[in-house]
Structures are given as structure tokens and as C-alpha cells.
Amino acid sequence: MEKKIRLSRRCRKDLMQKPNVVGVGIGFRQKKGAITGEESIVVLVSKKVAPNELKAKELVPRFLKGQQVDVIEIGEVRFMDGAEEAQANAPPPERVKKWRPAPGGISIGHYAITAGTLGVAVRDRASGARLILSNNHVLANTTSGNDHRAAPGDIILQPGAYDGGDANTDVLGRLMRFVPLRRTASQPQCATAAALEKVANRLISWLHPHYRVQLQRLNQGGNLVDAALAMPEREEDLADEILALGRISGTARAYLGQPISFSGRTSGLVKGKILAMEVSLYITMHSGEEVLFEDQLITSAVSRPGDSGSLLVDENNRAVGLLFAGSDRVSICNRIDHVCRLLDIEIG
């Protein structure tokens, strides 16, 4: 279906400044919990609030520039690594054991994290080498590239550390490259900011010696992907298949209502549909920081902690997205064309 809805950057910004709003995109309108075939601007909120509890300026309009607006409650959206894994959500044993060769859909992780999911084997466009695809926060410890959280050459465990992976016996590969994750606010690197911070702290020390000023730089742009690559120690240790899905036959563009599946470390095989596209939204990290992502996919295939890094595929086993976040109602995925372009890889 060709999209008719258009949503400007200014409209997105205005809507996302309203209380409880975590994201804005284009999707199918929902009526009494059921998905209709009618497209609308979708405003994603962590929790719906009764109109009489909000001020007039805080209300989400029912129409925007003649286009219908639908408010959808999705809960708190967070990265889906294994940090919150509970015994009640124990993953299938085959997903967390040691595999050689290692297929997609199993436990993996940078040595400093808990565990996520090995997405799929891909090929480097320049060298043709077979590589491991997953998220930045799974393979590169949620690094911005200049925070010393990870560096190329770091060991990657399979299974991940949370699942018993050991640096002496379970190294599958090493971090090769990643797309840095841009925080909404970060510590400035320039000399001018450092000088201003130093002067401010001298001044405040006279009045309030127990306080300190720390400047932060606001980043205007968001992230397109949460993605990283690892090089296997031995090429024969990496399988081309994904558990419960088999081999991937290339990539495809996602569309609203599209049936999709993923195969994750915690949830196994999960099916659903694309609910929204072109979504801008804030993701809550475990540190409490919020990270802005743009042009994302929202799916009804609900993921659980540990499913981060799962490949999203269509009914023809073509990759359409890379799962990295979610709530108890939806999953959030990067568009696969952004992943392939920014990492310079081919799939299938």
C-alpha cells in the first residue's frame, strides 16, 4: 500500500515534547485495541492519560494538517539485552548453549555485557569476509566510539557472559566495527567547553564548595541503527543459518501490515506484523539515559530481554530489520537497508 500520510520534522518535534510521548511515526489506526487498515499519524505514549488530567497545550490533536492522529500506548521502551532476565523467563536451553558452528538466534555478547542474540552471518562488501551481525549494545557495549566502553579487537563470547560464556574457552570472535551510538546529551570534547567548565567550577566553589558544574552538549540528530560486526576467530565456527528460520535469501523493504518473524535468544521464534514505520522515538538505556532513534520500525512481534540483535525477516526469509529494543507490547527494529549501508555489508 502506498503511504499517503506525511509527517514533517517540525510536527514530530512538537508532538514529542508532549507529556508521556516517546515516539511519533506513521501506522495503522487502532480501534478498541484492534488494528484497522486506515493509515494515520501514530503518537506512541508510555502510558495513556485521561484528557481531563492534561492541560490544553498538552493534549495530542485528533487531526494534524488534515491528517488523522492516533495515540497508542506501548509502555516503556528499552534495549532488549539480557540484563533484566528473570528465572520466570528462562530461555530455551538450545539458545544459550555453546554452538560451533554458531547459527543466528543464539546467545552472544561482548565480554562486558550480559547477553544478546547473534543476528546472522553477513559478508563484508569490501573483502567478502563472513562476519557476525548484531547490535552495538550487544557486541560493542553500547559505545559512542569515544567513551572507552569498547574497541575493535575486544573478545566476543558465545554463549554470552550471562549464559556462562568464559573468556578462556568460549571466544567466538572479536569486535570488528560498529556504528557509534549518539547520546541525546554527551560530554563536549572541545577546548572551549572544557575551559568554560573549569571557570564555572572555580566560581561555584566559592559559594557552594560541595557542588560541581558539568557541561553537556545536546546532539540534535538521532540514531538510525544500533548495529555492530564481529570477525569470527575461525570462519568455520560461523553458520549461515538462523535457528527455526534457516538461510536468509537477501533483503527487502518493510511495509505497513507486513507479516514478519524473528528468532531470538530468549523468545525463540516469534511472529507478528509491522505496526508503524518512519518512527522517531526515545529509547531508555539501563543507565537511565535516553537515546533518540529515527526512521525505525515498530512490530507486534513482542521481544524479551536477550532478544536484542535478532534479524527481522519477511515471509520469504528476506531480512527487513534488526531488532534492538522493545516493551511488553511491541518491538523496535532498525531498517535493514540502513544497517547494510552504514556497516557496508551484504546479507544472503
Steps between C-alpha positions, in 0.01 A plus 500: 500500500636839404526735798289815486590636842778759522662613824745792511797523735341804668178307569700211643690733732183674621322171572798344679516789745162404645475304830545119479571512125798276417462476123327617183461327165262373232285194556159338499241652730381279786138482612412332832835322491450362148718610209310656210621543143478877527830690498559782744765691686570286808608657826661243729465558874641312797161523670168651394372782721137614518447831311361669811835442674691698237521867414367609162849548356600149618223321309587311182280638217258261328593647162821664380502691171193304393654164589357272769706446815480186715647463849637151582625388841818290470649510852863574585732427208848369585794311354432126490823355631513243782545736796140459619474128437298326772473132583134509394614595150769235468598457133489163319816302589608468136509880467753554780738208449835510319466453123779431251423582229281776647168577325285811535247515782730394787670665798797727431659811646795729558689373805382801708124455443243239601371336181317578178428319176725410208306645206641334190819436304562781247768590247728801499452683169867592468673173593224239469580376852222332696412700811262490798219756509330618818440826690755753620369448853551122463840486327646840593368572851281798396800707394495850353845439357686734735390378845744207533212253546622285209764487229567291189664175605295455819399138554148382417366206701259231385306432710493846658643555848154487662453151357834368625726613216865497612786706357731198518281252313211673323644776280317489166654812350616857549329833457573632152302823453185671618276799439551732802194566717435871540364601838239776513745686725873431521814642653652762265848430363601853395753713691261796530241295688767359728626849581149629573432203727823566690416868553143417609624251757744751645218751544253253649763363742500835682125488561426128515822299547313167495357557150648470154392607152524264204416629153317276255470529125150448357506289183234605252500190281387152595627149428396293200639169624626311803736270311846344512711227342739239638758292316489129589829354624452220247266532202381141543364594846225715344191340340288665231165386643279651770335261747135432405531716187774347288698695239426862416432580134600865473327815623167675439327826592246492781141619457209563735312184593781276374520157672843459661693263729814498711700227672640616834716371783220530758171475311591256223286542187251788523260625231312827458439793265645842426285749694679828426782640285709815476489511879703746707517394863699509822648179641586474871843351568580305817691804627178700484622707202267549206624444146313632196448271200351601166338317207429183701251214461247403769378139500243298694754214535572555870860442610650439844835584661770309314332520156699810396685438176237270347448531125148599391391309187199493268303193385761433230786494753632835381648733760298818563631617838727456801328478839659700782235626743142452614242500775246250627280593200724564198850456359716768336718422199749682280430496126731244342602731215641748754686215675655371176596846378657623823690176567583443131374140495285266291248249632406174330 
